Amino acid sequence: MPASNPVAEPSVVSHAGRSGRNWLAVSAIAALIVILPIAGLALEALKGSAGLWAHLFSSILPVALVDTIILLLGVGVVTAVLGTTTAWLVTAYDFPGRRVLEWALLLPLAVPTYIIAYAYLDILHPIGSVQGAIRWFLGYETPRQFRLPDIRSMTGCILLLGFVLYPYVYIPTRAMFLTQSGNLVDAARTLGVSRRAIFWRVALPLARPAVAIGVALALMETLNDVGAAEFLGVRTMTVSIYTTWITRTDLPGASQIALAFLLIVVALVAIERWARRKQRYATDARRSRGLTPQKVPAVKGILLFLAGAMPVLLGFAAPALYLTTEAWKRYQFAGLSSRLVGEAISTLTIAILATVATISLGLVVAYATRLRPGKTSATLLRMSTVGYAAPGTVVAIGVLIVLACLDRFIDSTAFDWFGVSTGLLFMGSGAAVVYALTVRFLAISAGGIEAGLSRIPMSFDHASRTLGQSTAGTFRHVHLPLSKAAISAAALLVFVDCIKELPATLLLRPLNVETFATHLYGEAARGTYEEASIAALAIVVISVLPVILLSKVGASGRGA
């Protein structure tokens, strides 16, 4: 028996190596799928004349870039303040309603940015019920006598986006606060540091990497936004790309703006990673304990609950209540529109196909990284996830360029060989939307699945191989069952992001095909808010699903 080991071991290793190379090759294809639209974008940008570049840099880019920077700075500050303070509130203090706030503070994630803009434009309209009630209370009769500042402004856009996107900071920051050692807090208290000062001197410095990650994610979502910024009159880079392409029918110009925008985004991501390259946090798990919430008096507890509930009220409850009310009014007046059924089918079909493609490619990329760890697999993983840093408008232009060329090639080849015109196979079938969504959200899939696979010890792989299982058998019988929770979570998050995605769907959908998101955008652009309320409510209801998932994950994490 001992003599057989030296013979069997090289066979297992060589077989695993060959299989690993196969997974790595498919991972390279996945990375190529993501990079192709960016390469197409660069080629299309080169078609623009030098005079067009000069025009962009002299008139369009400066205004759009300044507005984008101001918006990013404002949203970054609002999300950092709201996310960090609410995370500390529910972690450091024990008060009535704290456990409700722990998951309720995630609810604004269920409201896409363009929906909150759409809702508040009507809620805070000068002749709307809110401003009317304020005027009645103050004794004024007309909007000329008193009206609130116009929400169609940079300030309004910053505040609305901040109240929707702060959970991106709340989630990682609260996780960091929960894992911080209570011993550090006790040591600070023995030195006479107050609970408030502990936040500034101990907790916040240790949580800075988590805050930075959350703010970066929130800013990525801000860069991807086109609906809210356009509704609120803010001319960002994303809006400039959209108007240059659609309004001016200038694809090379839009490609040039998109390419410049993509370079800025990549530079920001590189700067953010460089800034926190040396930030690490370590603790001795054997001797540390979690932070114990401090019990507070009843009156102070009520005040803390109200303070924590304010972001939930403004970021979720108010727009959700508005959408429910308007949807019910619309239903009572005219019932359900027949086109909602078609929109639901289109929305679900596109989201399901994109989710299947995204999870499949993400699984390949993540598993190749496990089988063949090293610089090659790490590079392919980063290449395959670069699409998440690119706004949906940028991805849409790149996908359009690539698939339009492919459609023309297939059509001309089929006509030359068979005398048949195939038309727009990809652009006319919805495949372009699925492709763009896959490029955009492959990072969520690959990252989530890789995290799930990393929790499986390598000893399980070795045990499976010694029992005669191949790499495919180990994947099927060991890794898939043990990582199904991570795969399911990634699939649900990708599915809901596909439901909410507006820019790519708006720009690449086939003719006469509407989804909930594009229907809402069209009605809001025309000012007919009541017509879009049911579609908006449907998006919010579907988007609540990942929030429930996140709250359950958080609860299980505490229980562990």
Disulfide bonds with the S-S distance in Angstrom:
none
